Amino acid sequence: MFKPVEVRALPGFRLFVRYSDGVAGEVDLSNLVGKGVFSAWMEPQAFEQVGIGTSGEIHWNDQIDLCPDAIYLQITG
């Protein structure tokens, strides 16, 4: 699969992600907020600290990361 090259937090626990093949879109992660490790997002500004890890994972810290392939599939349907 393609690697993410840009990721931005949007209001309402949504992410904008752009991939190396030019595919870009938004995903809604609000259904995860407050569940397990995702309870960290309840802290002000925690969700906004999103980044791209060295292996291409979409991550917030060393405890929260998402598979970029799964996000790609959500964007492309």
URCOR-V964827 format. One line per field, one symbol per residue. phi: phi as a letter, one per 20 degrees, with the letter a starting at -180 (. if undefined). A space follows every 50 residues. Layout:
BEGIN
phi: ???
END
This chain:
BEGIN
phi: .eefdbbcfdgmldcdcddfenfbrdcedffegndlfffgfffgmfffef bdffenfecdafdcbcfffffgfffem
END
